[in-house]
């Protein structure tokens, strides 16, 4: 398998220009420079493809404007933008979790701890029941994890680039703080639903990688808390894969155990006894 290079300063400069590149606002010299870089850098090409995917989804005529402010009242605000006959499916609906033989209800937020390559590949199976079907899949995380997910997909006969081009898969790199990340996730989830997806599968990956966390550990905890609020009541399931080899005990406890109401274990999906529900929020069990 071809090993992708670690992002360097030139890559980071390219990331700043991707939006302008897609909008066609760069001059010819800058556009040619970026195209030359994309041709030689698989990592940046993957980010470009993911950005194209988001832009295509958001340009769908059935999509709607996302509220500018993302907060713990996000779902209520989103509901205000839905016409009475366009409400999302009931939370009671279930989908297969893929990693095990269990089914989970839409609106579920699951934690999955891994430490070996086999464990990781098993976690990626969460995507398989929805890939190429009437669902939309999102993968999120640091560069190494995103590369590993896509390599796993290819090894199991899937073509990530084809899925991206067909708007069945979106790649969201770990680039911003919790607020920016939640905004990105919300945009893709809502646009995918308006484009006809029956539900959205979100596979998040948390590990230290070669680059530090964009905004520190506290920001990760905030991201998990906001994701837990966001997922409640939406036709979406989130599985967060935690790399126990690289994460601190604080992240594993407070980010992993305290913000996910379900845990994927070797023998199946279980209610997480360490989950601390947000005030006024309760989740259905398996």
Secondary structure, DSSP 8 states (H G I E B T S, - for coil): --------HHHHHHHHHHHHHHHT-S-HHHHHHHHHHHHH-HHHHHHHHHHHHHHHHHTSTT-----S--STTHHHHHHHTS-GGG----TT-EEE-SSSS-EEETT-EEEEEE-SHHHHHHHHGGGTTTTTTTSEEEEEE-HHHHHHHHHHHHHTT--HHHHHHTTSEEEEES-S-HHHHHHHHHHHHHHHHHTT-S-EEEEEEE---SS--SS-HHHHHHHHHHHHHHHTTSSEEEEEEEETTTS-HHIIIIIIISS-SEEEETTEEEE-TT----TT------
